[in-house]
Amino acid sequence: MTGDLASGAPAMHRPDVETKPSFKTTEFFVFLAAVAAVVVTALMVSGDAGTADPFNAEQALRYITFLAIGYMISRGLAKAGARRRDAAHH
């Protein structure tokens, strides 16, 4: 363990953090923007009088589910990559 050369005190060891908290990542903000875009699109797009809605709530929920799955996979990959990097340094 290395220390401060002037005082001889041991250096403070900060616990290793695997990844940033999820709400501080770019992926989180992109996920939120994409979900907002799907919701706004689902609300704004409607069928003409007498025709079916081309982008209904069911489709919107399906796309939001796909976005959530993609977000979870990206976070899992980020955490997996962080563990490998930490293991290489020890």
CNS distance restraints for C-alpha pairs under 8 A (distance, minus, plus):
assign (resid   1 and name CA) (resid  10 and name CA) 7.00 0.50 0.50
assign (resid   1 and name CA) (resid  11 and name CA) 7.24 0.50 0.50
assign (resid   2 and name CA) (resid  10 and name CA) 6.20 0.50 0.50
assign (resid   2 and name CA) (resid  11 and name CA) 5.91 0.50 0.50
assign (resid   3 and name CA) (resid   8 and name CA) 5.96 0.50 0.50
assign (resid   3 and name CA) (resid   9 and name CA) 5.37 0.50 0.50
assign (resid   3 and name CA) (resid  10 and name CA) 3.99 0.50 0.50
assign (resid   3 and name CA) (resid  11 and name CA) 4.39 0.50 0.50
assign (resid   4 and name CA) (resid   8 and name CA) 5.28 0.50 0.50
assign (resid   4 and name CA) (resid   9 and name CA) 5.43 0.50 0.50
assign (resid   4 and name CA) (resid  10 and name CA) 6.31 0.50 0.50
assign (resid   4 and name CA) (resid  11 and name CA) 6.23 0.50 0.50
assign (resid   5 and name CA) (resid   9 and name CA) 7.66 0.50 0.50
assign (resid  16 and name CA) (resid  86 and name CA) 7.93 0.50 0.50
assign (resid  18 and name CA) (resid  79 and name CA) 6.33 0.50 0.50
assign (resid  18 and name CA) (resid  82 and name CA) 5.44 0.50 0.50
assign (resid  18 and name CA) (resid  83 and name CA) 6.35 0.50 0.50
assign (resid  18 and name CA) (resid  86 and name CA) 7.82 0.50 0.50
assign (resid  19 and name CA) (resid  78 and name CA) 7.13 0.50 0.50
assign (resid  19 and name CA) (resid  79 and name CA) 6.09 0.50 0.50
assign (resid  19 and name CA) (resid  82 and name CA) 6.43 0.50 0.50
assign (resid  20 and name CA) (resid  24 and name CA) 6.44 0.50 0.50
assign (resid  20 and name CA) (resid  25 and name CA) 6.83 0.50 0.50
assign (resid  21 and name CA) (resid  25 and name CA) 7.15 0.50 0.50
assign (resid  22 and name CA) (resid  28 and name CA) 6.44 0.50 0.50
assign (resid  22 and name CA) (resid  75 and name CA) 7.68 0.50 0.50
assign (resid  23 and name CA) (resid  28 and name CA) 5.89 0.50 0.50
assign (resid  23 and name CA) (resid  29 and name CA) 7.73 0.50 0.50
assign (resid  24 and name CA) (resid  28 and name CA) 7.23 0.50 0.50
assign (resid  25 and name CA) (resid  29 and name CA) 6.89 0.50 0.50
assign (resid  26 and name CA) (resid  30 and name CA) 6.18 0.50 0.50
assign (resid  27 and name CA) (resid  31 and name CA) 5.97 0.50 0.50
assign (resid  27 and name CA) (resid  71 and name CA) 6.88 0.50 0.50
assign (resid  27 and name CA) (resid  74 and name CA) 7.63 0.50 0.50
assign (resid  28 and name CA) (resid  32 and name CA) 6.21 0.50 0.50
assign (resid  28 and name CA) (resid  71 and name CA) 7.45 0.50 0.50
assign (resid  29 and name CA) (resid  33 and name CA) 6.12 0.50 0.50
assign (resid  30 and name CA) (resid  34 and name CA) 6.05 0.50 0.50
assign (resid  31 and name CA) (resid  35 and name CA) 6.14 0.50 0.50
assign (resid  31 and name CA) (resid  67 and name CA) 6.74 0.50 0.50
assign (resid  31 and name CA) (resid  68 and name CA) 7.51 0.50 0.50
assign (resid  31 and name CA) (resid  71 and name CA) 6.71 0.50 0.50
assign (resid  32 and name CA) (resid  36 and name CA) 6.10 0.50 0.50
assign (resid  33 and name CA) (resid  37 and name CA) 6.12 0.50 0.50
assign (resid  34 and name CA) (resid  38 and name CA) 6.25 0.50 0.50
assign (resid  34 and name CA) (resid  67 and name CA) 7.61 0.50 0.50
assign (resid  35 and name CA) (resid  39 and name CA) 6.20 0.50 0.50
assign (resid  35 and name CA) (resid  64 and name CA) 5.90 0.50 0.50
assign (resid  35 and name CA) (resid  67 and name CA) 7.37 0.50 0.50
assign (resid  36 and name CA) (resid  40 and name CA) 6.05 0.50 0.50
assign (resid  37 and name CA) (resid  41 and name CA) 5.97 0.50 0.50
assign (resid  38 and name CA) (resid  42 and name CA) 6.04 0.50 0.50
assign (resid  38 and name CA) (resid  60 and name CA) 6.07 0.50 0.50
assign (resid  38 and name CA) (resid  63 and name CA) 7.32 0.50 0.50
assign (resid  38 and name CA) (resid  64 and name CA) 7.17 0.50 0.50
assign (resid  39 and name CA) (resid  43 and name CA) 6.20 0.50 0.50
assign (resid  39 and name CA) (resid  60 and name CA) 6.64 0.50 0.50
assign (resid  40 and name CA) (resid  44 and name CA) 6.02 0.50 0.50
assign (resid  41 and name CA) (resid  45 and name CA) 5.82 0.50 0.50
assign (resid  41 and name CA) (resid  55 and name CA) 7.76 0.50 0.50
assign (resid  42 and name CA) (resid  46 and name CA) 7.74 0.50 0.50
assign (resid  42 and name CA) (resid  55 and name CA) 5.60 0.50 0.50
assign (resid  42 and name CA) (resid  56 and name CA) 5.98 0.50 0.50
assign (resid  42 and name CA) (resid  57 and name CA) 6.49 0.50 0.50
assign (resid  42 and name CA) (resid  60 and name CA) 6.12 0.50 0.50
assign (resid  45 and name CA) (resid  53 and name CA) 7.34 0.50 0.50
assign (resid  45 and name CA) (resid  54 and name CA) 7.19 0.50 0.50
assign (resid  45 and name CA) (resid  55 and name CA) 6.30 0.50 0.50
assign (resid  46 and name CA) (resid  52 and name CA) 7.81 0.50 0.50
assign (resid  46 and name CA) (resid  53 and name CA) 4.84 0.50 0.50
assign (resid  46 and name CA) (resid  54 and name CA) 6.43 0.50 0.50
assign (resid  46 and name CA) (resid  55 and name CA) 6.92 0.50 0.50
assign (resid  46 and name CA) (resid  56 and name CA) 7.79 0.50 0.50
assign (resid  47 and name CA) (resid  51 and name CA) 5.29 0.50 0.50
assign (resid  47 and name CA) (resid  52 and name CA) 5.26 0.50 0.50
assign (resid  47 and name CA) (resid  53 and name CA) 4.16 0.50 0.50
assign (resid  47 and name CA) (resid  54 and name CA) 6.00 0.50 0.50
assign (resid  48 and name CA) (resid  52 and name CA) 7.54 0.50 0.50
assign (resid  48 and name CA) (resid  53 and name CA) 7.78 0.50 0.50
assign (resid  55 and name CA) (resid  59 and name CA) 6.15 0.50 0.50
assign (resid  55 and name CA) (resid  60 and name CA) 6.99 0.50 0.50
assign (resid  56 and name CA) (resid  60 and name CA) 6.33 0.50 0.50
assign (resid  57 and name CA) (resid  61 and name CA) 6.10 0.50 0.50
assign (resid  58 and name CA) (resid  62 and name CA) 6.24 0.50 0.50
assign (resid  59 and name CA) (resid  63 and name CA) 6.28 0.50 0.50
assign (resid  60 and name CA) (resid  64 and name CA) 6.17 0.50 0.50
assign (resid  61 and name CA) (resid  65 and name CA) 6.04 0.50 0.50
assign (resid  62 and name CA) (resid  66 and name CA) 6.32 0.50 0.50
assign (resid  63 and name CA) (resid  67 and name CA) 6.17 0.50 0.50
assign (resid  64 and name CA) (resid  68 and name CA) 6.15 0.50 0.50
assign (resid  65 and name CA) (resid  69 and name CA) 6.20 0.50 0.50
assign (resid  66 and name CA) (resid  70 and name CA) 6.18 0.50 0.50
assign (resid  67 and name CA) (resid  71 and name CA) 6.10 0.50 0.50
assign (resid  68 and name CA) (resid  72 and name CA) 6.14 0.50 0.50
assign (resid  69 and name CA) (resid  73 and name CA) 6.19 0.50 0.50
assign (resid  70 and name CA) (resid  74 and name CA) 6.16 0.50 0.50
assign (resid  71 and name CA) (resid  75 and name CA) 6.24 0.50 0.50
assign (resid  72 and name CA) (resid  76 and name CA) 6.09 0.50 0.50
assign (resid  73 and name CA) (resid  77 and name CA) 6.14 0.50 0.50
assign (resid  74 and name CA) (resid  78 and name CA) 6.17 0.50 0.50
assign (resid  75 and name CA) (resid  79 and name CA) 6.16 0.50 0.50
assign (resid  76 and name CA) (resid  80 and name CA) 6.05 0.50 0.50
assign (resid  77 and name CA) (resid  81 and name CA) 6.03 0.50 0.50
assign (resid  78 and name CA) (resid  82 and name CA) 6.18 0.50 0.50
assign (resid  79 and name CA) (resid  83 and name CA) 6.36 0.50 0.50
assign (resid  80 and name CA) (resid  84 and name CA) 6.58 0.50 0.50
assign (resid  81 and name CA) (resid  85 and name CA) 6.38 0.50 0.50
assign (resid  82 and name CA) (resid  86 and name CA) 6.23 0.50 0.50
assign (resid  83 and name CA) (resid  87 and name CA) 6.13 0.50 0.50
assign (resid  84 and name CA) (resid  88 and name CA) 6.29 0.50 0.50
assign (resid  85 and name CA) (resid  89 and name CA) 6.68 0.50 0.50
assign (resid  86 and name CA) (resid  90 and name CA) 6.75 0.50 0.50
